[in-house]
Amino acid sequence: MGSSCLLSLTFCILVLFNCCFAQIEQVTSQRGQQQQGTRRSQQQNECQFDRIKALEPARRIRSEAGVTEIWDENDQQFQCAGVVVIRHTIKQQGLLLPSYSNTPKFIYVDQGRGFHGAAIPGCPDTFQSSGQNSRDRRESSEDQQQKDQHQKVRQVRKGDVVALPAGVADWFYNTGDSPLVLVQLLDTSNAANQLDQDFRKFFLAGNPQQELQSQRSSNQRGHREGESRRGQQERYRNLFGGFDERLLAEAFNVDTKLVRRMRNENDNRGIIVQVQHELQVVRPQESREEEEREREHQRRQGGGSNGLEESFCTARLKHNINNPEDADVFNPQAGRLTTVNSLNLPILRHIQLSAQRGVLYPNAMMTPNWNINAHSICYITRGSGRIQIVGDNGQAVFDGQVQEGQVITAPQNFAVVKKAGSQGLEWVSFKTNDNAQISQMAGRVSVIRAIPEDVLANAFQISREDARKLKNNRDEVSVFSSSQESRRGRD
């Protein structure tokens, strides 16, 4: 009789706990939808208007090889929708310089044809040149032996739509005889944007005009910051302009003279530049096979489940990221990186967070990078070093020494570089996305490596040989050794 009562009591307790955990799982599994709903609800107060007007662009910014037009983002209808609309008109052989945004982008090709390249982190450089085109034959025999590799370049034409996630760098080039016209919608209220309702363009090259940045009235940023940004309107630069030139020289394993060219400080061409000769990239071939691969990718993305679903009753609640054997990236001369996210700790999918453990050996550095889809809150666990953080205006918002016990935040899309001191540098970064991703700016899997040589040569106004150095002189991934420091960065 006693055993029967004990079994009944145990069964009731199990039912009670399973019901409680089921409710927790239901609530937390809706967090992503709630985040999106919260961001959308922030726009509701802006949707109380009596009528809507048909609007023309409010700002027109000229560049060397084209024009950029921006509709008034302060107009009530755009604030209600939480979007910004931009139109680029690119002349023949014009190149829209590589940049990325804090929002997802949806692009319609209204006129013309051309090439589009997107430097997607983690994707291989699948396009490789043969080095046999006419321009290559004008190069030296040594240059002919070097083959350019870059990520996929897509042909676009009138009627195409292109979708890009927040934080993914891309560029366009006009291959036709008529202007290439691109109409872009930037979704500032999307949950992927964790900054504010202002759209921000982060340029990897050129000397962007200040008028290209958002002029939306944002309560979060406040009047004082707006005045500060307006006061810097003549000082906007690309991201490389905000970093210390010797750190960049070490990161790319080149001399500081080439780094100064990357900063484009005296470049007045704007964001759409004229390519003097036909752009040399590996030309894509349209085929049914490519279309089938795209459809297969969409099917995989839509699946959602990896077959390893866990309930809260049996879910793992901890994961060790301190074991060197579990490192995702390891360089015996530089250090290691270990990541925990919803792929190896599924419960993180419900709380929308992840973490990265970083260990840099003395004087080593982590590649300049930006967080594509998350803020990064970095706690220094050991050692000391230097950190630089660069914002969308090309200015360093932080440049200083950090030490054990300090916390520093790198906002989404802001570019960051870390360099260890003589005792090394270790940290844990907490990230506001369950599958946070970074885009690297230097090294073997960097955005620079993914861009064709000729695009870099025209963007930075350098030779193809120097462009090749930027792409290939640093062959490490994520964490870089200091072995080249004594031989580079001095001229």
Order of alpha helices (4+ residues) and beta strands (2+ residues): alpha-alpha-beta-beta-alpha-beta-beta-beta-beta-beta-alpha-alpha-beta-beta-beta-beta-beta-beta-alpha-alpha-alpha-beta-alpha-beta-beta-alpha-beta-beta-beta-beta-beta-beta-beta-alpha-alpha-alpha-beta
